[in-house]
Amino acid sequence: MQRKLVVVYLRVSSSSQNLREQKDAAKKYLKMRNINEEDVLFLEDFSVSATKNDANNRPAYKKLQQIIRERRVALLIVYARDRVQRNFYEASEFNELVNVYDVEVVYTASDEAPFNKNSSIENFYGIFSQQEGKNIGRRTHDAIKRYPGEVIGFKRIKETQENGRTKVRFLLDNDRSIVIKSLFEEFSQIETKEEFVNVLAKYGKKLNGHATVMKILQRPFYSAYCLTDYGYDELNHVEALIPLRLFEKIQAILNQFIEEYHETVSRAKDKVLLNPICGVCNKKMVFKKILDKPSYFVCSSRHKKVVVEVDEFNKIIEETIMKETELFVLKEYESIFKMHLRGITDNLVHRKQHKQHLLNKSMLSLASDFYSKHAKFSLEIQRTHAEIDEIDHEITLLQSLRNEIKTISQIVQPALGSLTKTEKETLIELLIKGVKVHQDYFEVDLYSLVKGKGVR
């Protein structure tokens, strides 16, 4: 009989963490049980977040499940429950797995309750794992709000203190911070939609687009605060650009216009039929929308700017698919269908003539000696008559099909002019591989089903 395994499963969520603590705890337990490390299988999921990845996307854990189902595991050593389960459902699945295959489970963390074969109790612990996962996500999110990587208008300064710890401060860069302060002050004075649009357009040119301006206006970091579930928390490591009261005033103003702003951008994005590729650098072009101007696609990745308005781009795409669909349905394939039907019809007519010839031979043979041949030929004659009738029926159906194709061809032409947006998108997906936008023309790459390219 094959000797069963002792398995140690280890997992950390990010590359900034290490497995040392989990390994040390496992090795201490192995030593206590007098188990030789060389006889142990170590399975490691390094930089694999359980919050972001289900069990099927954790390679080592998936391997662990497999060898348990193969009845190869006697003892499983894990640091804590949250290493193998991220929620109640995964806890239930894990507990059932180890109980069905009689695996001894040991948790080595000092404050972790021992494994209990009572599924109800273990599933109850799973609820806490799920909540802890949410807490970790929330703490990470809160930490990023307090100590982000980079913020426009600030210099991020790291200082090493005497105790060896690193201290991070955010100081105004006296460059873009001057522009951003002017933005906040000017925005606090607007009263109309026109003023709202003008400020977005003005500072969008200076701060990489109106979407960036909107994010800046909604970020309390510029007043040296962050927003939590309990209100504003002061950030002592951040040099304030504006007072909190000014930030709050701007939020009240934003609320008057924000819904219309999002609706305008959303409507503009809804008009997009396909995202084009830049013909110069082969990168996906970026969608842009300024409230008082038409939306457009643009690319300026280390080359002369390539830009096209969404409405113009959509018009070219629609003209191309209408032209190609008409060609596909009415010209090329109508003749192919008719040729195919004619071939089938000719084959049926030939079969019918052959059957009639056989029938005539049988009738003549029967007439020459009716009494002796009646039993033999009567059934054969009936069967041949039935086969001829079936062929006649198939020929009639083919004639009906030919008429239907003619009718469809007559219907398709006007129908192409009244397609819905969803139907157009479906045609684009079926017919168009991609579209490249050059400085003065489009290149439409079509699937081989339809020949040719549409260009401007």
C-alpha positions as CSV (number, residue, x, y, z in Angstrom):
1,M,0.0,0.0,0.0
2,Q,1.3,3.5,-0.9
3,R,2.4,5.5,2.2
4,K,0.2,8.5,2.8
5,L,1.6,12.0,2.8
6,V,2.2,14.7,5.4
7,V,1.5,18.0,3.7
8,V,2.3,21.6,4.8
9,Y,0.2,24.2,2.9
10,L,1.5,27.8,2.9
11,R,0.1,31.0,1.3
12,V,0.8,34.7,1.3
13,S,-1.3,37.3,-0.6
14,S,1.4,39.6,-2.0
15,S,5.1,39.6,-3.0
16,S,5.8,42.1,-0.2
17,Q,5.0,39.3,2.3
18,N,7.1,36.2,3.0
19,L,6.3,32.6,4.1
20,R,8.9,32.5,6.9
21,E,6.5,32.8,9.8
22,Q,4.2,30.1,8.4
23,K,7.2,27.8,7.7
24,D,8.7,28.2,11.1
25,A,5.4,27.4,12.8
26,A,5.0,24.3,10.7
27,K,8.6,23.1,11.3
28,K,8.1,23.5,15.1
29,Y,5.1,21.3,14.9
30,L,6.9,18.7,12.7
31,K,9.7,18.5,15.3
32,M,7.2,18.1,18.1
33,R,5.6,15.1,16.3
34,N,9.1,13.7,15.4
35,I,8.3,14.0,11.6
36,N,11.3,14.3,9.3
37,E,11.0,17.4,7.1
38,E,12.4,15.4,4.1
39,D,9.3,13.2,4.3
40,V,6.9,16.2,4.1
41,L,5.4,17.7,1.0
42,F,5.4,21.6,1.1
43,L,2.9,23.3,-1.2
44,E,3.2,27.1,-1.5
45,D,1.0,29.7,-3.1
46,F,3.2,32.8,-3.1
47,S,1.6,36.2,-3.9
48,V,-1.8,34.7,-4.4
49,S,-4.7,36.6,-2.8
50,A,-7.6,34.5,-1.6
51,T,-9.8,37.6,-1.8
52,K,-9.1,38.0,-5.5
53,N,-8.7,34.3,-6.5
54,D,-11.1,31.5,-5.9
55,A,-9.8,28.0,-5.1
56,N,-9.4,27.1,-8.8
57,N,-7.0,30.0,-9.3
58,R,-4.7,29.1,-6.4
59,P,-2.4,26.5,-8.0
60,A,-0.9,24.9,-4.9
61,Y,-4.3,24.7,-3.1
62,K,-5.8,23.1,-6.2
63,K,-3.0,20.5,-6.1
64,L,-3.7,19.9,-2.4
65,Q,-7.4,19.3,-3.2
66,Q,-6.4,16.8,-5.9
67,I,-4.1,14.7,-3.8
68,I,-6.7,14.6,-1.0
69,R,-9.3,13.3,-3.4
70,E,-6.7,10.7,-4.5
71,R,-6.6,9.5,-0.8
72,R,-2.9,10.3,-0.6
73,V,-2.9,12.7,2.4
74,A,-2.9,11.6,6.1
75,L,-1.9,14.9,7.8
76,L,-2.4,18.5,6.6
77,I,-0.6,21.3,8.4
78,V,-1.8,24.9,7.8
79,Y,-1.0,28.1,9.6
80,A,-4.6,29.3,10.0
81,R,-8.0,28.9,8.5
82,D,-7.8,32.0,6.3
83,R,-4.9,30.4,4.4
84,V,-7.3,27.8,2.9
85,Q,-10.7,29.5,2.9
86,R,-11.9,32.9,2.2
87,N,-15.6,32.6,3.0
88,F,-18.3,30.4,4.4
89,Y,-18.8,28.5,1.2
90,E,-15.1,27.6,0.8
91,A,-15.0,26.7,4.4
92,S,-17.9,24.2,3.9
93,E,-16.2,22.7,0.9
94,F,-12.8,22.3,2.6
95,N,-14.4,20.8,5.8
96,E,-16.4,18.3,3.8
97,L,-13.3,17.4,1.7
98,V,-11.0,16.6,4.7
99,N,-13.7,14.8,6.6
100,V,-14.8,12.6,3.7
101,Y,-11.2,11.5,3.0
102,D,-10.3,11.3,6.7
103,V,-7.5,13.9,6.7
104,E,-6.1,15.1,10.1
105,V,-5.9,18.9,10.0
106,V,-3.7,20.9,12.3
107,Y,-3.5,24.8,12.5
108,T,-0.2,26.1,13.9
109,A,-1.0,29.8,14.6
110,S,-0.8,30.4,18.3
111,D,-4.3,32.0,18.5
112,E,-6.0,29.7,16.1
113,A,-8.7,27.3,17.5
114,P,-7.9,23.6,16.8
115,F,-9.7,21.9,13.8
116,N,-13.0,20.4,14.8
117,K,-14.5,17.5,12.8
118,N,-18.0,18.9,13.6
119,S,-18.8,20.6,10.3
120,S,-21.3,23.0,11.9
121,I,-18.6,24.4,14.2
122,E,-16.0,24.7,11.5
123,N,-18.4,26.3,9.1
124,F,-19.1,28.8,11.8
125,Y,-15.4,29.7,11.9
126,G,-15.6,30.1,8.1
127,I,-18.0,33.1,8.7
128,F,-15.2,34.8,10.6
129,S,-12.7,34.1,7.8
130,Q,-15.0,35.8,5.4
131,Q,-15.4,38.8,7.6
132,E,-11.6,39.0,8.2
133,G,-11.1,39.0,4.4
134,K,-13.4,42.0,4.2
135,N,-11.5,43.7,7.0
136,I,-8.2,43.2,5.3
137,G,-9.6,44.7,2.1
138,R,-11.0,47.6,4.0
139,R,-7.7,48.2,5.9
140,T,-5.7,48.0,2.7
141,H,-8.1,50.5,1.0
142,D,-7.9,52.8,4.1
143,A,-4.1,52.6,4.0
144,I,-4.0,53.6,0.4
145,K,-6.2,56.6,1.1
146,R,-3.8,57.8,3.8
147,Y,-0.5,56.8,2.0
148,P,-1.1,56.7,-1.7
149,G,1.7,56.1,-4.2
150,E,1.7,59.4,-6.0
151,V,-0.7,62.4,-5.9
152,I,-0.8,65.2,-8.5
153,G,0.5,68.4,-6.8
154,F,2.5,66.6,-4.1
155,K,6.1,65.3,-3.6
156,R,6.1,62.0,-1.8
157,I,9.1,62.0,0.6
158,K,10.3,58.9,2.5
159,E,12.6,59.4,5.5
160,T,14.4,56.8,7.5
161,Q,14.2,57.5,11.2
162,E,16.7,56.6,13.9
163,N,14.8,53.5,14.9
164,G,15.0,52.2,11.3
165,R,11.4,52.8,10.5
166,T,10.3,54.7,7.4
167,K,8.3,57.8,7.6
168,V,6.3,59.1,4.6
169,R,5.3,62.8,4.1
170,F,3.5,64.6,1.3
171,L,4.7,68.1,0.6
172,L,3.3,70.5,-2.0
173,D,5.4,70.6,-5.2
174,N,4.8,74.3,-5.8
175,D,4.2,73.5,-9.4
176,R,1.0,71.8,-10.2
177,S,-0.2,72.4,-6.7
178,I,-0.5,76.1,-7.6
179,V,-2.7,75.2,-10.5
180,I,-4.8,72.9,-8.4
181,K,-5.3,75.5,-5.6
182,S,-6.5,77.9,-8.3
183,L,-8.9,75.2,-9.6
184,F,-10.4,74.8,-6.1
185,E,-10.8,78.5,-5.5
186,E,-12.3,79.2,-8.9
187,F,-14.6,76.2,-8.7
188,S,-16.0,77.4,-5.4
189,Q,-17.4,80.5,-7.1
190,I,-19.3,78.8,-10.0
191,E,-23.1,79.1,-10.1
192,T,-24.2,77.9,-13.5
193,K,-23.8,74.9,-15.8
194,E,-21.9,77.1,-18.3
195,E,-19.4,78.1,-15.6
196,F,-19.1,74.5,-14.6
197,V,-18.2,73.4,-18.1
198,N,-15.8,76.3,-18.6
199,V,-13.8,75.5,-15.5
200,L,-13.6,71.8,-16.4
201,A,-12.4,72.7,-19.9
202,K,-9.9,75.3,-18.7
203,Y,-8.2,73.1,-16.1
204,G,-8.6,69.9,-18.1
205,K,-6.0,71.3,-20.5
206,K,-3.6,71.9,-17.6
207,L,-4.3,68.7,-15.7
208,N,-4.6,65.9,-18.3
209,G,-8.3,66.0,-18.9
210,H,-11.6,66.9,-17.3
211,A,-11.9,63.4,-15.7
212,T,-8.7,64.1,-13.8
213,V,-10.1,67.5,-12.7
214,M,-13.3,65.8,-11.4
215,K,-11.2,63.3,-9.3
216,I,-9.1,66.1,-7.9
217,L,-12.2,68.1,-6.9
218,Q,-13.6,65.1,-5.0
219,R,-10.4,64.1,-3.1
220,P,-10.2,65.4,0.5
221,F,-6.5,64.5,0.5
222,Y,-5.8,68.1,-0.8
223,S,-7.2,69.4,2.5
224,A,-5.0,66.9,4.4
225,Y,-8.0,64.7,5.3
226,C,-9.4,61.4,4.2
227,L,-13.0,60.2,4.4
228,T,-13.8,57.2,6.5
229,D,-17.0,55.5,7.7
230,Y,-17.0,57.8,10.7
231,G,-16.3,61.1,8.9
232,Y,-13.1,63.0,8.0
233,D,-9.8,61.9,9.5
234,E,-6.9,64.5,9.6
235,L,-3.7,63.4,7.9
236,N,-0.8,65.0,9.8
237,H,1.8,63.7,7.3
238,V,0.2,65.8,4.5
239,E,0.7,69.5,3.8
240,A,-2.7,70.9,3.3
241,L,-3.4,72.8,0.0
242,I,-6.8,74.1,0.9
243,P,-8.9,74.2,4.2
244,L,-11.4,71.5,4.8
245,R,-14.3,73.9,4.8
246,L,-13.5,75.0,1.2
247,F,-13.4,71.3,0.2
248,E,-16.8,70.7,1.7
249,K,-18.2,73.8,-0.1
250,I,-17.0,72.4,-3.4
251,Q,-18.7,69.0,-2.7
252,A,-22.0,70.8,-2.3
253,I,-21.5,72.6,-5.6
254,L,-20.4,69.4,-7.3
255,N,-23.6,67.6,-6.2
256,Q,-25.7,70.1,-8.2
257,F,-23.9,69.1,-11.5
258,I,-22.4,65.7,-10.9
259,E,-25.4,63.6,-12.0
260,E,-25.7,65.5,-15.3
261,Y,-22.0,65.2,-15.9
262,H,-22.0,61.4,-15.5
263,E,-25.2,61.1,-17.7
264,T,-23.5,63.2,-20.4
265,V,-20.3,61.1,-20.4
266,S,-22.4,57.8,-20.2
267,R,-24.5,58.9,-23.2
268,A,-21.3,59.6,-25.2
269,K,-19.8,56.2,-24.4
270,D,-23.1,54.5,-25.3
271,K,-22.6,55.8,-28.9
272,V,-19.3,53.9,-29.3
273,L,-19.7,51.0,-31.7
274,L,-16.1,49.8,-31.6
275,N,-12.8,51.0,-30.0
276,P,-10.3,51.8,-32.8
277,I,-6.6,51.1,-32.9
278,C,-4.0,53.8,-33.7
279,G,-2.6,53.2,-37.2
280,V,0.8,54.7,-36.1
281,C,1.6,52.8,-32.9
282,N,-1.0,49.9,-33.0
283,K,-2.3,50.8,-29.5
284,K,-5.9,51.1,-28.5
285,M,-7.1,54.7,-28.9
286,V,-8.4,56.6,-25.8
287,F,-12.0,57.8,-25.5
288,K,-12.3,61.4,-24.6
289,K,-15.4,63.6,-23.8
290,I,-15.5,67.3,-22.9
291,L,-19.0,68.4,-21.9
292,D,-19.4,71.1,-24.5
293,K,-17.7,69.4,-27.4
294,P,-18.2,66.2,-29.4
295,S,-16.6,63.0,-28.0
296,Y,-13.6,61.6,-29.8
297,F,-10.9,59.0,-29.8
298,V,-7.2,60.1,-29.6
299,C,-3.7,58.7,-29.5
300,S,-0.5,60.6,-29.1
301,S,1.8,57.9,-27.8
302,R,5.2,59.4,-28.8
303,H,4.0,60.4,-32.2
304,K,1.9,63.0,-33.9
305,K,-1.6,63.1,-32.5
306,V,-4.2,60.9,-34.3
307,V,-7.7,61.9,-33.5
308,V,-11.2,61.1,-34.8
309,E,-14.6,62.2,-33.6
310,V,-16.9,59.3,-32.5
311,D,-19.7,60.3,-34.8
312,E,-17.5,60.4,-37.8
313,F,-15.9,57.0,-36.8
314,N,-19.3,55.4,-36.3
315,K,-20.5,56.7,-39.7
316,I,-17.6,55.0,-41.5
317,I,-18.2,51.7,-39.6
318,E,-21.9,51.7,-40.3
319,E,-21.4,52.4,-44.0
320,T,-18.8,49.6,-44.2
321,I,-21.0,47.0,-42.5
322,M,-24.1,48.0,-44.5
323,K,-22.1,47.8,-47.8
324,E,-20.5,44.4,-46.9
325,T,-23.7,42.9,-45.5
326,E,-25.6,43.9,-48.7
327,L,-22.8,42.3,-50.8
328,F,-22.8,39.2,-48.5
329,V,-26.5,38.6,-48.6
330,L,-27.8,39.8,-52.0
331,K,-25.0,39.2,-54.5
332,E,-22.5,36.5,-53.6
333,Y,-24.6,34.1,-51.5
334,E,-27.9,34.4,-53.3
335,S,-26.2,33.0,-56.5
336,I,-24.4,30.3,-54.4
337,F,-27.7,29.2,-52.8
338,K,-29.4,29.0,-56.2
339,M,-26.6,27.0,-57.7
340,H,-26.6,24.6,-54.8
341,L,-30.4,24.2,-55.0
342,R,-30.2,23.6,-58.7
343,G,-27.6,20.8,-58.2
344,I,-29.8,19.1,-55.6
345,T,-32.8,19.4,-57.9
346,D,-31.0,18.0,-60.9
347,N,-29.9,15.0,-58.7
348,L,-33.4,14.4,-57.6
349,V,-34.7,14.5,-61.1
350,H,-32.0,12.0,-62.2
351,R,-33.0,9.7,-59.3
352,K,-36.7,10.0,-60.3
353,Q,-35.9,9.1,-63.9
354,H,-33.9,6.1,-62.7
355,K,-36.8,4.9,-60.5
356,Q,-39.3,5.4,-63.3
357,H,-37.1,3.3,-65.6
358,L,-37.0,0.5,-62.9
359,L,-40.7,0.8,-62.5
360,N,-41.3,0.4,-66.3
361,K,-39.1,-2.7,-66.4
362,S,-41.0,-4.2,-63.5
363,M,-44.3,-3.5,-65.2
364,L,-43.3,-5.1,-68.5
365,S,-41.9,-8.1,-66.7
366,L,-45.1,-8.5,-64.7
367,A,-47.3,-8.1,-67.9
368,S,-45.4,-10.9,-69.7
369,D,-46.1,-13.5,-67.0
370,F,-48.7,-12.1,-64.5
371,Y,-49.5,-15.2,-62.5
372,S,-46.0,-16.5,-61.8
373,K,-44.4,-13.1,-61.2
374,H,-47.3,-11.3,-59.4
375,A,-46.1,-12.1,-55.9
376,K,-42.5,-11.0,-56.6
377,F,-43.1,-7.7,-58.4
378,S,-46.2,-6.3,-56.8
379,L,-44.3,-5.2,-53.6
380,E,-41.4,-3.9,-55.6
381,I,-43.7,-1.8,-57.8
382,Q,-45.4,-0.4,-54.7
383,R,-42.1,0.5,-53.1
384,T,-40.9,2.2,-56.3
385,H,-44.1,4.2,-56.6
386,A,-43.6,5.4,-53.0
387,E,-39.9,6.4,-53.7
388,I,-41.0,8.4,-56.7
389,D,-43.7,10.2,-54.7
390,E,-41.1,11.0,-52.0
391,I,-38.7,12.5,-54.7
392,D,-41.6,14.6,-56.1
393,H,-42.3,15.9,-52.5
394,E,-38.6,16.9,-52.1
395,I,-38.6,18.7,-55.5
396,T,-41.7,20.6,-54.4
397,L,-40.0,21.6,-51.1
398,L,-36.9,22.8,-52.9
399,Q,-39.0,24.9,-55.2
400,S,-40.6,26.5,-52.1
401,L,-37.2,27.1,-50.7
402,R,-36.0,28.8,-53.9
403,N,-39.0,31.1,-53.6
404,E,-38.3,31.8,-50.0
405,I,-34.7,32.8,-50.8
406,K,-36.0,35.2,-53.4
407,T,-38.4,36.7,-50.9
408,I,-35.7,37.1,-48.2
409,S,-33.5,38.9,-50.7
410,Q,-36.3,41.3,-51.4
411,I,-36.8,41.9,-47.6
412,V,-33.1,42.2,-46.6
413,Q,-32.4,45.4,-48.5
414,P,-34.9,47.7,-46.7
415,A,-34.3,45.9,-43.3
416,L,-30.6,46.8,-43.4
417,G,-31.5,50.5,-43.1
418,S,-33.5,50.1,-39.9
419,L,-31.1,48.0,-37.7
420,T,-31.0,48.7,-33.9
421,K,-27.8,49.6,-32.2
422,T,-27.6,46.1,-30.8
423,E,-28.1,44.5,-34.2
424,K,-25.4,46.8,-35.7
425,E,-23.0,45.8,-32.9
426,T,-23.7,42.1,-33.6
427,L,-22.9,42.7,-37.3
428,I,-19.7,44.5,-36.4
429,E,-18.6,41.6,-34.2
430,L,-19.3,39.2,-37.0
431,L,-17.8,41.1,-39.9
432,I,-15.0,43.4,-38.5
433,K,-11.7,42.2,-37.0
434,G,-10.6,45.7,-36.1
435,V,-10.2,49.3,-37.3
436,K,-7.0,51.3,-37.5
437,V,-7.2,55.1,-37.7
438,H,-4.4,56.9,-39.6
439,Q,-3.8,60.6,-40.0
440,D,-6.0,60.8,-43.1
441,Y,-7.8,57.5,-43.6
442,F,-9.3,54.5,-41.9
443,E,-8.2,50.8,-42.4
444,V,-11.1,48.4,-41.8
445,D,-9.9,44.8,-41.4
446,L,-12.8,42.4,-42.3
447,Y,-13.0,38.7,-41.7
448,S,-12.3,36.5,-44.8
449,L,-16.0,35.7,-45.1
450,V,-16.3,39.1,-46.9
451,K,-13.7,40.4,-49.3
452,G,-12.0,43.7,-49.3
453,K,-11.3,46.7,-47.0
454,G,-13.1,49.9,-46.5
455,V,-11.0,53.1,-46.3
456,R,-11.6,56.8,-46.1
